[in-house]
Amino acid sequence: MHASPTPRIPIAPLHEPLTRFVPFDNAPFPFRGLIPDSGKHFLDHADGNRRGHTSPRDGSVHWEDETFKDNKVLLYFPKGFDIRKPALIVVFFHGNGATLTRDVIERQQVAAQLDAAGINAVLVAPQFAIDAADSSAGGFWQRGHFAKFINEAATKLAAQYGDHRVAGAFKQSKVVLVAYSGGYLPAAWSLEVGKADARLAGVVLFDAMYGQIDKFVSWLVHEHRRAFLFTAYGESTHEENEALKQELDEANLRYKSTLPKKLLPGTITFIDAGADVKHDDFVTQAWTQNPLTWVLSRIPGYPKTSALPKAPAHKRK
């Protein structure tokens, strides 16, 4: 007699939120390659067996075993996330002087803001330089690395979800890239050489346009019809955002400077949050409180729950 097959457990929404720190093979660090702008080795300083990176800001050395050793990535699933429905992957690039726990989760409330947005989305946030004034892109300087990172994220998300059957769904999910402050540099290179354009639904910059304007313009010229750009800024990056506007004018790309009801493909939005907004608090307090929640809640097509059925006509009041 043949044994009866084991019944397949149906895939269901998550009953509780899930937070994990998972090592990635394609994390931005450790990184021992070249810096593409200069062709120099990233780790350009040695002291015995220690290797370090010389800061272009002040010439200080950030040591690999202290600053560029962490290959862990924060994965967060909000309660109610359902992979059976269209799902969005939100990739968050933190700024300088940050750690995933102290800053991304606790201070900036990135996971909580995603949860409050009410969309069917998960968070993927890699660790860059650990608590240091450094914007290095690491692996994202390399051609195709961002695409490899996104593909690995799909596999790791499925593993944490607890069902390998959903890996294919994650690999089809669209991606929104959010960069804050120093996260602009890995974001710019991810757009330039990351080879993940087909997956990108949009890019969000929070006081992050510190340079690499040409890379953002090039991406918009080629991809603006199927993705959106939303850049909000204070005094810190006001000048660079104005420069980006000029570049878009020359490229005949239209943009708006008013808050949109929806973030749709093909839209480019600039929001001046004002000179009084503190750069360090921008992720939690900018033109509005919890601006990440505001942005994510305006991305259409990813409802977390199905619409409630309408009440019968005789019960309506």
Long-range contacts (C-beta under 8 A, 24 or more apart in sequence): 11-83, 11-84, 11-163, 11-165, 11-166, 12-82, 13-80, 13-81, 13-82, 14-77, 14-78, 14-79, 14-80, 14-81, 14-82, 14-161, 15-79, 16-79, 17-76, 17-77, 17-78, 17-79, 17-111, 17-115, 18-75, 18-76, 18-77, 18-160, 18-161, 19-74, 19-75, 19-76, 19-77, 19-105, 19-111, 20-74, 20-75, 20-76, 20-160, 21-72, 21-73, 21-74, 21-75, 21-100, 22-72, 22-73, 22-75, 22-156, 22-159, 22-160, 23-71, 23-72, 23-73, 24-71, 24-72, 24-73, 24-126, 24-149, 24-152, 24-153, 24-156, 25-71, 25-152, 26-139, 26-145, 26-148, 26-149, 26-152, 27-70, 27-71, 27-72, 27-73, 27-126, 27-127, 27-138, 27-139, 27-149, 28-126, 28-127, 28-128, 28-136, 28-137, 28-138, 28-139, 28-140, 28-149, 28-186, 29-68, 29-69, 29-70, 29-71, 29-127, 29-128, 29-129, 29-138, 29-139, 30-64, 30-68, 30-69, 30-71, 30-138, 31-68, 31-136, 31-138, 31-139, 31-141, 33-139, 33-141, 33-142, 34-141, 35-136, 35-141, 36-141, 36-189, 36-193, 42-136, 42-138, 53-134, 53-136, 55-133, 55-134, 57-133, 62-129, 62-132, 62-134, 66-130, 67-129, 67-130, 67-131, 67-132, 67-134, 68-129, 68-130, 68-136, 68-138, 69-130, 70-127, 70-130, 71-127, 72-100, 72-127, 73-124, 73-125, 73-126, 73-127, 73-153, 73-156, 74-100, 74-104, 74-105, 74-111, 74-123, 74-124, 74-125, 74-126, 74-127, 75-122, 75-123, 75-124, 75-153, 75-156, 75-157, 75-160, 76-111, 76-114, 76-122, 76-123, 76-125, 77-122, 77-157, 77-160, 77-161, 78-111, 78-114, 78-115, 78-121, 78-122, 78-304, 79-115, 80-304, 80-305, 81-120, 81-121, 81-122, 81-304, 82-120, 82-304, 83-161, 83-166, 83-169, 83-170, 84-169, 85-120, 85-302, 85-303, 85-304, 86-120, 86-173, 86-301, 86-302, 87-120, 87-121, 87-122, 87-169, 87-170, 87-173, 87-302, 88-119, 88-120, 88-121, 88-122, 88-173, 88-174, 88-175, 88-176, 88-201, 88-299, 88-302, 89-121, 89-122, 89-124, 89-150, 89-153, 89-154, 89-157, 89-170, 89-173, 89-174, 89-175, 89-176, 90-114, 90-121, 90-122, 90-123, 90-124, 90-175, 90-176, 90-178, 90-296, 91-124, 91-125, 91-126, 91-150, 91-153, 91-175, 91-176, 91-177, 91-178, 92-123, 92-124, 92-125, 92-178, 92-179, 92-180, 92-183, 93-125, 93-126, 93-128, 93-177, 93-178, 93-179, 93-180, 93-183, 93-186, 93-187, 94-125, 94-127, 94-128, 94-180, 94-181, 94-182, 94-183, 95-135, 95-180, 95-181, 95-182, 95-183, 95-208, 96-129, 96-132, 96-133, 96-134, 96-135, 96-181, 96-182, 97-131, 97-132, 97-133, 98-128, 98-131, 99-127, 99-130, 99-131, 100-125, 100-127, 107-284, 108-180, 108-283, 108-284, 109-283, 109-284, 109-290, 110-283, 110-292, 113-283, 113-284, 113-290, 113-292, 113-293, 113-296, 114-292, 114-293, 114-296, 116-290, 116-293, 116-297, 117-292, 117-293, 117-296, 117-297, 118-297, 118-303, 118-304, 119-296, 119-297, 119-299, 119-302, 119-303, 119-304, 120-302, 120-303, 120-304, 121-176, 121-296, 121-302, 122-157, 124-153, 124-157, 128-182, 128-183, 128-186, 134-182, 135-182, 135-183, 135-184, 135-185, 135-186, 135-210, 136-185, 136-186, 137-185, 137-186, 137-189, 137-190, 138-186, 140-186, 140-189, 140-190, 140-194, 141-189, 141-193, 142-193, 143-193, 143-195, 144-193, 144-194, 144-195, 145-190, 145-193, 145-194, 146-189, 146-190, 146-193, 146-194, 146-195, 146-196, 147-194, 147-195, 147-196, 147-199, 150-175, 150-196, 150-199, 173-199, 174-199, 174-200, 174-201, 175-199, 175-200, 175-201, 176-200, 176-201, 176-202, 176-203, 176-204, 176-296, 176-299, 177-202, 177-203, 177-204, 178-203, 178-204, 178-205, 178-206, 178-292, 178-295, 179-203, 179-204, 179-205, 179-206, 179-208, 180-206, 180-207, 180-208, 180-282, 180-283, 181-206, 181-207, 181-208, 181-210, 181-279, 181-282, 182-208, 182-210, 183-208, 184-208, 184-209, 184-210, 184-211, 184-212, 185-210, 185-211, 185-212, 188-212, 188-215, 188-216, 189-215, 191-215, 191-216, 191-218, 191-219, 192-218, 192-219, 197-222, 197-223, 197-227, 200-227, 201-227, 201-228, 201-265, 201-299, 202-227, 202-228, 202-229, 202-230, 202-263, 202-265, 202-299, 203-227, 203-228, 203-229, 203-230, 204-230, 204-231, 204-292, 204-295, 205-229, 205-230, 205-231, 205-232, 205-233, 206-232, 206-282, 206-283, 206-286, 206-291, 206-292, 207-232, 207-233, 207-234, 207-236, 207-237, 207-273, 207-277, 207-279, 207-282, 207-286, 208-233, 208-237, 209-233, 209-237, 209-240, 209-241, 209-244, 210-237, 210-240, 211-240, 213-240, 213-243, 213-244, 213-247, 214-247, 216-244, 217-244, 217-247, 217-248, 217-251, 220-248, 220-251, 220-253, 220-268, 221-251, 221-253, 224-253, 224-266, 224-268, 225-265, 225-266, 226-265, 226-266, 227-265, 227-266, 228-263, 228-264, 228-265, 228-266, 228-267, 228-268, 228-269, 229-267, 229-268, 229-269, 230-260, 230-263, 230-269, 230-271, 230-295, 231-269, 231-270, 231-271, 232-270, 232-271, 232-272, 232-273, 232-282, 232-286, 232-287, 232-291, 233-270, 233-271, 233-272, 233-273, 234-272, 234-273, 234-274, 234-275, 234-276, 234-277, 234-278, 234-279, 234-282, 234-286, 235-275, 235-277, 235-279, 236-279, 238-272, 238-275, 241-270, 241-272, 244-270, 245-270, 259-287, 260-298, 261-298, 262-298, 262-299, 262-300, 263-295, 263-298, 263-299, 263-300, 264-300
